[in-house]
Amino acid sequence: MTCPRSVRNVLPDFATKPTIDGDLVRLVPLETRHLDELWPAYEDAELARLTGSTGTFTRDETERIIAGRRHAPDRLDLAVIERATGRCVGEVVLNEWDEHNRSCNFRTLFVASGRDRGFGTEAIRLILEHAFNTLALHRISLGVFAFNARARRVYEKLGFVEEGVLRETLNWDGEWHDEIIMSILEDEWRSGRELPIDA
Ligand SMILES: CC(C)(COP(=O)(O)OP(=O)(O)OC[C@H]1O[C@@H](n2cnc3c(N)ncnc32)[C@H](O)[C@@H]1OP(=O)(O)O)[C@@H](O)C(=O)NCCC(=O)NCCS
């Protein structure tokens, strides 16, 4: 689908990091203080399997990386705060911005105690709203391992569409796993956003 020239010419303002309120969660700029709650998740073996992470950054290195992204002009890293308690339960990230094609990659993770409580669904819906309405993105894509049924369910219910399979991209404990590529386009998001969140 083509888009109006005025929209094509809008340059996304990634450097302005928003605070976005939902019913259950609030998205705020990710800062090093959020590591107090996120760090145990980064070190969690199950989370490493679900995200395919083999990262070996120390906490100091991770703090430096997060600090460097606080004003990044080409990506958006938001912490997810549980509104009822004020604790940080996860992060949602738009990265790999392609200026010409107005696209980004998406990734997310939640701490174990923040999963299966509706936070992920709401947080992703909020960042998609920002991505399409404020940043004027056209396409957001992601990769999810085939075995990650929960994440696939959440992405599907928010309108992401499966595009294909990257076969055996992950070797975990000697077993190969496929990665599903999913994406959502701006007009799909606009046509689906009136649906109830549990559709
Ligand atoms: C994936 C993730 C972001 C989802 O967020 P969440 O807050 O846990 O998800 P929600 O509670 O909003 O929704 C979970 C949905 O998955 C469903 N679900 C849970 N476990 C499931 C399973 N094993 N199979 C299928 N569906 C499942 C729930 O029923 C719910 O769907 P529903 O609302 O239709 O009932 C979060 O669980 C997470 O960070 N997981 C670990 C890291 C990860 O997998 N990141 C994504 C990598 S691509």
The ligand as an SDF file (V2000), in Angstrom:
LIG
                    3D

 48 50  0  0  0  0  0  0  0  0999 V2000
    5.9220  -13.3880   25.8870 C   0  0  0  0  0  0  0  0  0  0  0  0
    5.5210  -12.3450   26.9300 C   0  0  0  0  0  0  0  0  0  0  0  0
    6.0370  -10.9790   26.4960 C   0  0  0  0  0  0  0  0  0  0  0  0
    3.9890  -12.2930   27.0090 C   0  0  0  0  0  0  0  0  0  0  0  0
    3.6130  -11.3840   28.0030 O   0  0  0  0  0  0  0  0  0  0  0  0
    2.6230  -11.8620   29.1740 P   0  0  0  0  0  0  0  0  0  0  0  0
    2.3580  -10.7030   30.0340 O   0  0  0  0  0  0  0  0  0  0  0  0
    3.2200  -13.0700   29.8440 O   0  0  0  0  0  0  0  0  0  0  0  0
    1.3440  -12.2940   28.3440 O   0  0  0  0  0  0  0  0  0  0  0  0
   -0.2030  -12.0090   28.6810 P   0  0  0  0  0  0  0  0  0  0  0  0
   -0.4730  -12.4040   30.0990 O   0  0  0  0  0  0  0  0  0  0  0  0
   -0.5440  -10.6370   28.2790 O   0  0  0  0  0  0  0  0  0  0  0  0
   -0.9180  -12.9980   27.6640 O   0  0  0  0  0  0  0  0  0  0  0  0
   -0.5040  -14.3580   27.5960 C   0  0  0  0  0  0  0  0  0  0  0  0
   -1.3950  -15.0590   26.5900 C   0  0  0  0  0  0  0  0  0  0  0  0
   -0.7650  -16.2710   26.1860 O   0  0  0  0  0  0  0  0  0  0  0  0
   -1.5900  -17.3720   26.5550 C   0  0  0  0  0  0  0  0  0  0  0  0
   -0.6910  -18.4350   26.9430 N   0  0  0  0  0  0  0  0  0  0  0  0
    0.0330  -18.5740   28.0770 C   0  0  0  0  0  0  0  0  0  0  0  0
    0.7690  -19.6950   28.0300 N   0  0  0  0  0  0  0  0  0  0  0  0
    0.4950  -20.2710   26.8350 C   0  0  0  0  0  0  0  0  0  0  0  0
    0.9420  -21.4550   26.1900 C   0  0  0  0  0  0  0  0  0  0  0  0
    1.8270  -22.2640   26.7780 N   0  0  0  0  0  0  0  0  0  0  0  0
    0.4450  -21.7350   24.9620 N   0  0  0  0  0  0  0  0  0  0  0  0
   -0.4360  -20.9140   24.3390 C   0  0  0  0  0  0  0  0  0  0  0  0
   -0.9030  -19.7760   24.9070 N   0  0  0  0  0  0  0  0  0  0  0  0
   -0.4260  -19.4670   26.1390 C   0  0  0  0  0  0  0  0  0  0  0  0
   -2.4560  -16.8630   27.6840 C   0  0  0  0  0  0  0  0  0  0  0  0
   -3.6230  -17.6320   27.8200 O   0  0  0  0  0  0  0  0  0  0  0  0
   -2.7230  -15.4470   27.1750 C   0  0  0  0  0  0  0  0  0  0  0  0
   -3.6280  -15.4500   26.1060 O   0  0  0  0  0  0  0  0  0  0  0  0
   -5.1760  -15.0350   26.3370 P   0  0  0  0  0  0  0  0  0  0  0  0
   -5.1610  -13.6100   26.8020 O   0  0  0  0  0  0  0  0  0  0  0  0
   -5.7940  -15.2350   25.0190 O   0  0  0  0  0  0  0  0  0  0  0  0
   -5.7070  -15.9630   27.4040 O   0  0  0  0  0  0  0  0  0  0  0  0
    6.1060  -12.7080   28.3240 C   0  0  0  0  0  0  0  0  0  0  0  0
    5.4850  -13.9050   28.7890 O   0  0  0  0  0  0  0  0  0  0  0  0
    7.6050  -12.8970   28.3490 C   0  0  0  0  0  0  0  0  0  0  0  0
    8.3570  -11.9510   28.4840 O   0  0  0  0  0  0  0  0  0  0  0  0
    8.0570  -14.1470   28.2310 N   0  0  0  0  0  0  0  0  0  0  0  0
    9.4760  -14.4570   28.3440 C   0  0  0  0  0  0  0  0  0  0  0  0
   10.3450  -13.8290   27.2540 C   0  0  0  0  0  0  0  0  0  0  0  0
    9.7750  -14.0200   25.8780 C   0  0  0  0  0  0  0  0  0  0  0  0
    9.2350  -15.0570   25.5480 O   0  0  0  0  0  0  0  0  0  0  0  0
    9.9080  -12.9480   25.0880 N   0  0  0  0  0  0  0  0  0  0  0  0
    9.4390  -12.9640   23.7230 C   0  0  0  0  0  0  0  0  0  0  0  0
   10.4800  -13.5040   22.8350 C   0  0  0  0  0  0  0  0  0  0  0  0
    9.9430  -13.4320   21.1350 S   0  0  0  0  0  0  0  0  0  0  0  0
  1  2  1  0
  2  3  1  0
  2  4  1  0
  2 36  1  0
  4  5  1  0
  5  6  1  0
  6  7  2  0
  6  8  1  0
  6  9  1  0
  9 10  1  0
 10 11  2  0
 10 12  1  0
 10 13  1  0
 13 14  1  0
 14 15  1  0
 15 16  1  0
 15 30  1  0
 16 17  1  0
 17 18  1  0
 17 28  1  0
 18 19  1  0
 18 27  1  0
 19 20  2  0
 20 21  1  0
 21 22  1  0
 21 27  2  0
 22 23  1  0
 22 24  2  0
 24 25  1  0
 25 26  2  0
 26 27  1  0
 28 29  1  0
 28 30  1  0
 30 31  1  0
 31 32  1  0
 32 33  2  0
 32 34  1  0
 32 35  1  0
 36 37  1  0
 36 38  1  0
 38 39  2  0
 38 40  1  0
 40 41  1  0
 41 42  1  0
 42 43  1  0
 43 44  2  0
 43 45  1  0
 45 46  1  0
 46 47  1  0
 47 48  1  0
M  END
$$$$
